[in-house]
Amino acid sequence: MRVQCPGCGAGFALPDEKMPEGRSFRILCPKCKGPIEIGAREPVQEKVGTEAFMSPAVGGFEEDGLDFANAIDAVEEGVKTALLCVANIKKADKMAQALQELDFWVVHASRSGLALGKLHHNNYDLIVLEDDFDSAKASANLVLHHVQLLPMHVRRQFYLCLLSETMPTLDAMLAFRLGVNMILNVQNLDKAKVILARAMKEFRTFYSFFNAELAKKHG
């Protein structure tokens, strides 16, 4: 669905399949931050075989409880997006600055319910997630559990950086075991821009080669 801000005139697209059915909602313009009212969308019959982006593993999450003004991002086409799942404000600000210097449009979620809602309604190029995000320990991290259970074709669409107080930066074997693309220790936040730029470049190069080989195989 194409949307135009009545205030500044900026145009952008919202994915129809991510919009709530049968009710109106409000989003904020990504440029002027003015409110935009979106009318109710008629319910559509669910297609057989389609896969929901929300995993059943995130028990206790109710879509009806979402605030759609916060859950749906309004971003201009072609803009790189990053979801920052960091509860600590100082760490979040430091990471957000690094991501903005890498030309990412940054969305901050400070609790797991909002983060899961964001993942349900939007697609991101990069996710930065605290290993103990909104939980007493890493094993109770609902967002990490959700990502680990995503189908592989969905999981490949974004780069996942796990922010940790204890695990070493760029430990490839540990990252593989946890189902993330890389680990960044908080002691290296000052180097986040350089580390992420290099790691994501290698990621894009690898998957461009992978997708090309896959196309040859099925072509």
Secondary structure, 3 states (H helix, E strand, C coil): CEEECCCCCCEEECCHHHCCECCCEEEECCCCCCEEEECCECCCCCCCCCCCCCCCCCCCCCHHHCCHHHHCCCCCCCCEEEEEECCCHHHHHHHHHHHHHCCEEEEEECCHHHHHHHHHHCCCCEEEEECCCCCCCHHHCHHHHHHHCCCHHHHCCCEEEEEECCCCCCCHHHHHHHCCCEEEEHHHHHHHHHHHHHHHHHHHHHHHHHHHHHHHHHC
